[in-house]
């Protein structure tokens, strides 16, 4: 059951990227999708986690600052960077690049502890860099296949995922995951609104766009979140992180099947290198 829940959670996460790509292909903006996803996800998660709400969280400066930093550098950069990457590339490619976050965490920890990466970590890093080279150039160093803006935004998203994974652990343990994620999402939506000076793009809302946005929030965010956490509870974080590799694969497959995104053999080879690098890094982490 734990394995099934993690697989389903990964597929649900992939659905959010594919639905976002659908909206972008129908001329919706990344700003619009990001803002409303953060806003309504925040409201729903706060309601789900309301029993753990304590006013002192908002009064204690250190904890409030931790929540605010997590909102900005964790959630906002992760989600906005991911959607901007999809906007400029596609759901499969953006998810694959953002999946480099474990390598960013590894490099950060090496820098923080002033140690040189181990041999297997360097191999994983080389695989990532080579895979990115193939994705960006398709093997031709004189031509760019991907919009470089999409690659840059995906890297920002990966950095956000890395920060997201390393921060806010203390307040999450104290106040509960749903409440902290809900408050952080709500704060991130307010910050994005401020950065855009209140100019959230307006679009002609249709039934299809409503269903797509509902799917992003309820299935691809909250549903995925709940399924994955329950799976982690049943089988452990390491097994769950390995099985969660299905997310970028599912995103690429659904983008191909439902949106007609075409991937070359070189793209598929690059995707396999990225997933292999994640396995190598995670296996090394477990052994240590």
Secondary structure, DSSP 8 states (H G I E B T S, - for coil): -HHHHHHHHHHHHHHHHHHHHHHHHTT--HHHHHHHHHHHHHHHHHHHTGGG--THHHH-HHHHHHHHHIIIIIIIHHHHHHHHHHHHS-HHHHHHHHTTHHHHHHHHHHHHHT----HHHHHHHHHHHHHHHHHHHTT-TT---S-HHHHHHHHHHHHHHHHHHHSSHHHHHHH-HHHHHHHHHHHHHHHHHHHTTT--------HHHHHHHHIIIIIIIIIHHHHHHHHHHHH-HHHHHHHTTHHHHHHHHHHHHHH-----HHHHHHHHHHHHHHHHHHHHHHH-
